[in-house]
């Protein structure tokens, strides 16, 4: 879906697409943009389809201005939505986005050179599943239950210059619980 006023990128020249590029090939081809060109990015249900996401995140970091925002929307790894689609190649969990920051690489150098600080992780949960629970009980349910979280939204910020690979520099994001209403069912649908 194209967003007016944004540079809309896709692998195919669809209506509303401004730039055609294969983000799966960032390790070989990069992205066709200058360094420090963008203030913000939105990737809605994209990264779970990418086999080698670190080159993509490195390229996004290259073309991001210092302090640029990146919003990533994905199915939560503990949900059927993360696994049922045969085009999904990896799940994402609460701590997955930390690996897009340099401080997480204090144990080993895998060649990743981006640095995205996860600021906020929003968990979109059906209100009926968590109404009346304390925040700790909700998080326990998220971490141990299946199909609790409908969608996870990660908000990251580009850190430039890149920080050292140092565990002492790791900073946890703020976690938000977004209680949502169940989807409306249409006549004749199970519900």
Backbone torsions as a table, in degrees:
resi	resn	phi	psi	omega
1	UNK	NA	124.0	179.9
2	UNK	-78.2	143.4	178.2
3	UNK	-113.3	119.5	179.1
4	UNK	-57.7	137.9	179.0
5	UNK	87.1	-7.3	178.0
6	UNK	-105.2	162.2	168.5
7	UNK	-89.0	109.9	-175.9
8	UNK	-94.7	121.8	-175.7
9	UNK	-114.2	139.4	176.5
10	UNK	-153.0	165.6	178.2
11	UNK	-77.0	-17.2	-178.4
12	UNK	-125.2	149.5	179.3
13	UNK	-79.1	72.0	179.5
14	UNK	-88.9	164.8	175.8
15	UNK	-55.6	132.6	178.8
16	UNK	87.4	-6.0	178.9
17	UNK	-83.0	126.9	-179.4
18	UNK	-91.5	-37.1	-176.1
19	UNK	-132.5	130.4	176.5
20	UNK	-100.0	121.9	178.4
21	UNK	-156.8	151.7	179.4
22	UNK	-99.7	102.4	-177.3
23	UNK	-70.5	-12.2	174.7
24	UNK	-72.3	-18.8	-175.4
25	UNK	-105.5	23.4	-177.3
26	UNK	-60.6	-29.9	179.1
27	UNK	-64.7	-34.6	-178.5
28	UNK	-94.8	-41.7	-168.8
29	UNK	-110.2	-19.4	-175.7
30	UNK	67.4	-174.0	177.0
31	UNK	-109.5	146.5	-173.4
32	UNK	-81.5	53.1	-179.1
33	UNK	-136.8	153.3	177.2
34	UNK	-73.4	157.1	175.5
35	UNK	-61.6	146.8	175.8
36	UNK	57.5	38.3	-174.7
37	UNK	-93.1	-20.9	-169.7
38	UNK	-125.7	145.2	177.1
39	UNK	-94.3	-17.5	-177.0
40	UNK	-161.9	155.2	-179.0
41	UNK	-139.3	149.7	172.6
42	UNK	-133.3	123.8	175.2
43	UNK	-124.3	102.0	-176.7
44	UNK	-103.0	109.8	179.3
45	UNK	55.7	55.1	-179.8
46	UNK	-121.4	-53.4	-168.8
47	UNK	-63.1	-25.6	178.7
48	UNK	-68.5	-11.0	178.6
49	UNK	-96.8	-7.3	-173.6
50	UNK	-92.9	123.7	-177.9
51	UNK	-68.3	-46.8	-177.4
52	UNK	-120.5	87.9	-170.7
53	UNK	-77.1	-23.0	-176.4
54	UNK	-63.7	-41.2	174.5
55	UNK	-61.6	-36.9	176.3
56	UNK	-62.3	-47.0	-178.8
57	UNK	-66.5	-32.4	175.1
58	UNK	-65.4	-44.4	179.0
59	UNK	-65.0	-43.2	177.3
60	UNK	-60.0	-39.3	178.1
61	UNK	-64.2	-40.5	179.7
62	UNK	-60.2	-42.7	-175.5
63	UNK	-89.2	-2.5	178.1
64	UNK	-84.7	141.1	169.9
65	UNK	-74.3	156.8	174.7
66	UNK	-55.4	131.6	-179.8
67	UNK	82.5	3.6	178.5
68	UNK	-60.8	150.3	179.7
69	UNK	-100.6	148.9	176.5
70	UNK	-135.5	118.3	176.0
71	UNK	-106.5	126.3	179.5
72	UNK	-120.4	123.6	176.5
73	UNK	-110.3	127.9	-178.4
74	UNK	-144.0	159.3	168.0
75	UNK	-70.7	145.2	179.2
76	UNK	-72.9	138.7	-176.2
77	UNK	-57.1	-26.8	179.9
78	UNK	-89.1	24.4	179.6
79	UNK	-124.3	154.3	176.4
80	UNK	-60.8	-31.6	-179.9
81	UNK	-57.9	-31.0	-179.4
82	UNK	-72.2	-23.7	-171.1
83	UNK	-116.9	-23.5	-174.6
84	UNK	-72.2	-33.1	179.6
85	UNK	-72.7	117.6	-176.8
86	UNK	-67.7	-9.3	177.4
87	UNK	-90.5	-4.5	174.9
88	UNK	-79.4	130.9	-177.1
89	UNK	-108.9	-12.4	178.6
90	UNK	-159.2	148.5	176.1
91	UNK	-93.0	160.3	175.4
92	UNK	-125.2	139.2	-177.8
93	UNK	-124.9	-176.7	-175.7
94	UNK	-54.1	-41.7	-176.0
95	UNK	-95.3	0.3	-176.8
96	UNK	-58.3	-37.2	-172.6
97	UNK	-74.9	-18.3	173.8
98	UNK	-60.1	-29.1	-178.7
99	UNK	-73.5	-1.7	172.2
100	UNK	-94.2	6.0	175.9
101	UNK	-111.9	150.5	-179.8
102	UNK	-66.0	-37.5	-177.1
103	UNK	-55.8	-23.1	-179.9
104	UNK	-73.1	-13.5	-175.4
105	UNK	-97.0	28.1	-179.6
106	UNK	-67.8	-24.0	-178.0
107	UNK	-85.1	-31.6	-175.9
108	UNK	-157.7	151.1	177.9
109	UNK	-103.6	111.3	179.9
110	UNK	-100.2	10.5	177.9
111	UNK	87.1	1.1	178.7
112	UNK	-75.5	133.5	-176.2
113	UNK	-123.4	7.4	175.2
114	UNK	-82.7	169.1	175.4
115	UNK	-150.7	97.7	178.5
116	UNK	-114.7	115.7	178.3
117	UNK	-84.0	117.1	174.0
118	UNK	-68.6	119.6	-179.4
119	UNK	-95.9	-42.0	-175.8
120	UNK	-147.7	137.2	174.3
121	UNK	-120.6	117.8	178.3
122	UNK	-102.9	128.8	178.2
123	UNK	-106.3	116.3	180.0
124	UNK	-90.7	113.5	-172.0
125	UNK	-127.0	139.7	175.2
126	UNK	-61.4	123.8	-176.2
127	UNK	-53.1	-39.2	-177.3
128	UNK	-60.3	-25.5	-179.7
129	UNK	-76.7	-22.9	-171.8
130	UNK	-129.1	-0.8	179.4
131	UNK	-56.2	133.6	178.0
132	UNK	85.6	-6.0	-179.9
133	UNK	-89.1	148.6	174.1
134	UNK	-70.8	160.8	176.7
135	UNK	-56.4	-38.6	178.7
136	UNK	-65.1	-40.2	179.4
137	UNK	-67.1	-36.5	177.4
138	UNK	-63.2	-47.8	-178.5
139	UNK	-64.1	-36.3	176.8
140	UNK	-64.1	-41.8	178.2
141	UNK	-63.9	-40.4	178.1
142	UNK	-61.0	-44.5	-173.9
143	UNK	-79.8	-20.3	-177.3
144	UNK	-115.0	-16.9	-176.7
145	UNK	-94.0	169.7	177.7
146	UNK	-114.9	140.8	177.6
147	UNK	60.5	34.2	176.4
148	UNK	-86.3	-46.3	-177.1
149	UNK	-93.8	126.1	177.9
150	UNK	-79.3	-40.5	-177.1
151	UNK	-154.4	147.9	176.5
152	UNK	-117.5	134.3	179.6
153	UNK	-121.3	116.7	-179.8
154	UNK	-104.5	132.9	176.3
155	UNK	-114.8	118.5	-176.5
156	UNK	-119.8	158.3	178.7
157	UNK	-127.3	135.4	178.8
158	UNK	-71.4	124.4	177.4
159	UNK	-102.0	119.5	178.0
160	UNK	-138.7	130.1	-0.8
161	UNK	-68.1	161.7	-179.3
162	UNK	-63.4	136.6	178.3
163	UNK	-76.9	166.8	177.0
164	UNK	-72.4	155.7	173.0
165	UNK	-79.0	87.6	-171.4
166	UNK	-142.1	116.4	-177.9
167	UNK	-56.2	-29.2	-179.7
168	UNK	-66.8	-18.6	-179.9
169	UNK	-90.3	-5.2	179.7
170	UNK	-65.3	136.5	179.6
171	UNK	-133.0	123.2	-178.6
172	UNK	-71.5	144.9	174.9
173	UNK	-75.7	167.5	172.2
174	UNK	-85.5	134.1	179.5
175	UNK	-100.9	132.7	-179.1
176	UNK	-120.4	134.2	173.2
177	UNK	-101.2	119.9	178.6
178	UNK	-107.6	102.3	179.7
179	UNK	-78.4	121.2	-175.7
180	UNK	-117.6	156.6	177.2
181	UNK	-76.2	153.2	176.6
182	UNK	-66.6	152.9	178.5
183	UNK	-64.6	146.2	177.9
184	UNK	-68.4	142.6	177.2
185	UNK	-103.7	146.3	179.1
186	UNK	-92.3	159.2	179.2
187	UNK	-56.8	133.9	178.3
188	UNK	89.1	-7.4	178.9
189	UNK	-92.4	151.7	178.0
190	UNK	-64.6	141.4	-176.4
191	UNK	-161.2	NA	NA
